[in-house]
Amino acid sequence: MGFRICYLASKAAPDELIEKLGLTKGNSVEEMPAGVWWAAKLENSGWTILWSEDENFGGSVQAEIAELSQTHQTYICEVNETVMWSSSELWEKGQQVWKVTHAGDGEDRFNLSEIGELPENYTALKQLHFLNQKQEEENVDHIFEIPLDLPALRIGFRHEDYLETKDVTSFEVVAPKKKRNLLSRIFGG
């Protein structure tokens, strides 16, 4: 199986991030939630993680992220391990600064799309993973890691990390606001 998720990392506080993205805040929970959307501020780095079970969530809220990034740096990280697809991008001052994407389901094991002004550590990170891929005899996709490592080096979190209660201020369960259909608007539902 594997992850098919999107998470955002922002310098915004959890409540602000939830509000700006038009989400509904639920209950605080003791342990890292599984299979639901959640938000938490990382104690070690101060970044807020917003976890979405919708791998396309980041693309659906780019206008909101552009606005949020006017005051808070924000990363969008998308992961689909079923087809070995990964992507990350950094937004700052209302603009996308860079984006790196890997599609591992094609013929090119070294597939990598790069847009924008990439961080200083990008070249060394890319060289390391390309070298590992060239030396790999098994069916392991090292290039998949590049888009995920870029933000992880800065924020201290990757999608496969399990966070303990001591690692965050608290876990807040969140949900997308439900869009009301025509009948619910007519009949007040």
Secondary structure per residue as TSV (DSSP state, phi and psi in degrees):
chain	resnum	aa	ss	phi	psi
A	1	M	-	360.0	-108.8
A	2	G	-	116.6	167.2
A	3	F	-	-71.5	141.8
A	4	R	E	-138.2	80.2
A	5	I	E	-139.3	171.8
A	6	C	E	-134.3	138.7
A	7	Y	E	-133.1	149.7
A	8	L	E	-110.2	146.9
A	9	A	E	-126.3	126.3
A	10	S	E	-140.7	154.8
A	11	K	S	-80.1	-5.7
A	12	A	S	-69.1	151.5
A	13	A	-	-67.8	153.1
A	14	P	H	-52.4	-47.1
A	15	D	H	-61.5	-41.1
A	16	E	H	-65.6	-43.0
A	17	L	H	-62.6	-45.4
A	18	I	H	-59.8	-46.5
A	19	E	H	-64.8	-48.4
A	20	K	H	-61.6	-29.8
A	21	L	T	-92.2	4.7
A	22	G	T	69.1	34.3
A	23	L	E	-99.9	163.7
A	24	T	E	-104.7	127.9
A	25	K	E	-84.2	133.1
A	26	G	E	-104.9	-140.8
A	27	N	E	-86.5	156.1
A	28	S	E	-81.3	142.4
A	29	V	E	-128.8	157.4
A	30	E	S	-75.6	-39.6
A	31	E	S	-112.1	159.4
A	32	M	-	-58.4	120.5
A	33	P	-	-67.3	150.5
A	34	A	S	-121.3	133.8
A	35	G	S	77.2	9.6
A	36	V	S	-134.8	167.1
A	37	W	E	-79.2	144.5
A	38	W	E	-154.6	164.8
A	39	A	E	-136.8	146.4
A	40	A	E	-160.1	144.6
A	41	K	E	-94.2	126.3
A	42	L	B	-74.1	128.2
A	43	E	T	-65.9	-39.1
A	44	N	T	-74.2	-28.6
A	45	S	T	-122.6	-15.6
A	46	G	-	82.8	-1.0
A	47	W	-	-80.0	144.6
A	48	T	E	-97.2	131.6
A	49	I	E	-102.9	130.3
A	50	L	E	-116.7	113.4
A	51	W	E	-96.3	126.3
A	52	S	E	-120.1	135.9
A	53	E	S	-81.5	1.5
A	54	D	-	-104.8	107.9
A	55	E	T	-62.9	-17.4
A	56	N	T	-98.7	6.6
A	57	F	H	-57.9	-45.2
A	58	G	H	-56.2	-42.2
A	59	G	H	-68.3	-26.7
A	60	S	H	-82.0	-12.0
A	61	V	T	-123.9	30.5
A	62	Q	H	-64.7	-34.0
A	63	A	H	-63.9	-41.9
A	64	E	H	-67.2	-38.1
A	65	I	H	-68.2	-38.6
A	66	A	H	-58.9	-44.0
A	67	E	H	-66.0	-47.2
A	68	L	H	-59.1	-39.2
A	69	S	T	-72.7	-6.3
A	70	Q	T	-60.1	-33.4
A	71	T	T	-120.6	-14.6
A	72	H	S	-137.4	121.3
A	73	Q	-	-55.5	139.9
A	74	T	E	-142.5	132.8
A	75	Y	E	-103.7	145.7
A	76	I	E	-116.2	124.8
A	77	C	E	-123.8	123.1
A	78	E	E	-119.0	136.0
A	79	V	E	-136.3	128.5
A	80	N	E	-134.1	95.4
A	81	E	T	-74.5	-14.7
A	82	T	T	-69.9	-26.3
A	83	V	T	-122.6	10.3
A	84	M	T	55.0	52.7
A	85	W	E	-113.7	130.8
A	86	S	E	-142.9	150.2
A	87	S	E	-153.7	144.7
A	88	S	E	-145.2	151.8
A	89	E	E	-149.5	151.9
A	90	L	E	-114.5	132.2
A	91	W	E	-114.9	137.5
A	92	E	E	-154.2	139.0
A	93	K	T	53.6	38.6
A	94	G	T	81.3	3.5
A	95	Q	E	-129.6	151.1
A	96	Q	E	-75.1	122.8
A	97	V	E	-83.6	-46.5
A	98	W	E	-155.1	162.8
A	99	K	E	-150.8	135.7
A	100	V	E	-129.6	130.0
A	101	T	E	-133.4	140.8
A	102	H	E	-125.2	129.1
A	103	A	E	-113.8	105.4
A	104	G	T	-93.3	8.3
A	105	D	T	-95.2	5.1
A	106	G	S	-104.2	-167.1
A	107	E	S	-74.4	-30.9
A	108	D	-	-85.3	105.2
A	109	R	T	-65.0	-20.2
A	110	F	T	-102.7	19.9
A	111	N	-	-58.2	126.3
A	112	L	-	-157.0	124.5
A	113	S	E	-106.8	130.3
A	114	E	E	-127.3	130.1
A	115	I	E	-133.1	137.8
A	116	G	E	89.7	-168.5
A	117	E	-	-90.2	100.0
A	118	L	-	-76.7	152.6
A	119	P	-	-64.6	160.4
A	120	E	T	-57.1	-37.2
A	121	N	T	-78.9	-2.1
A	122	Y	H	-63.8	-45.7
A	123	T	H	-60.4	-46.1
A	124	A	H	-64.9	-41.0
A	125	L	H	-62.7	-44.3
A	126	K	H	-63.4	-45.7
A	127	Q	H	-60.2	-42.3
A	128	L	H	-61.2	-48.3
A	129	H	H	-70.7	-35.1
A	130	F	H	-65.4	-41.3
A	131	L	H	-62.1	-45.4
A	132	N	H	-61.1	-38.1
A	133	Q	H	-67.5	-40.3
A	134	K	H	-65.7	-31.7
A	135	Q	H	-87.1	-7.8
A	136	E	-	-78.2	124.6
A	137	E	-	-98.2	-24.3
A	138	E	S	-83.7	174.4
A	139	N	S	-88.4	68.1
A	140	V	-	-115.6	135.3
A	141	D	-	-102.3	94.0
A	142	H	S	-75.3	-27.7
A	143	I	T	-67.9	-29.8
A	144	F	T	-52.4	-32.0
A	145	E	H	-73.9	-25.4
A	146	I	H	-58.2	-54.6
A	147	P	H	-61.2	-28.4
A	148	L	H	-82.4	-31.6
A	149	D	H	-70.8	-34.0
A	150	L	H	-54.4	-57.5
A	151	P	H	-70.3	-33.2
A	152	A	H	-59.8	-37.3
A	153	L	H	-62.5	-28.8
A	154	R	H	-91.8	-42.4
A	155	I	H	-96.6	-18.4
A	156	G	S	79.3	32.5
A	157	F	-	-152.7	140.6
A	158	R	-	-129.3	159.4
A	159	H	T	-59.6	-26.8
A	160	E	T	-90.8	0.6
A	161	D	-	-73.3	138.1
A	162	Y	-	-100.2	123.1
A	163	L	-	-94.3	132.7
A	164	E	-	-87.1	164.3
A	165	T	G	-56.5	-38.5
A	166	K	G	-68.9	-15.5
A	167	D	G	-82.6	-14.4
A	168	V	B	-135.0	162.2
A	169	T	S	-68.8	-45.4
A	170	S	-	-172.8	159.6
A	171	F	E	-97.9	124.6
A	172	E	E	-110.5	121.5
A	173	V	E	-75.3	134.2
A	174	V	E	-130.6	163.1
A	175	A	E	-146.7	149.3
A	176	P	E	-65.9	145.1
A	177	K	-	-69.2	133.3
A	178	K	-	-75.3	131.9
A	179	K	-	-79.5	132.0
A	180	R	-	-82.9	132.5
A	181	N	-	-83.2	174.2
A	182	L	H	-57.6	-44.4
A	183	L	H	-64.0	-40.0
A	184	S	H	-68.3	-32.8
A	185	R	H	-70.1	-38.7
A	186	I	H	-68.2	-44.6
A	187	F	H	-99.6	8.9
A	188	G	T	73.7	25.2
A	189	G	-	-88.2	360.0
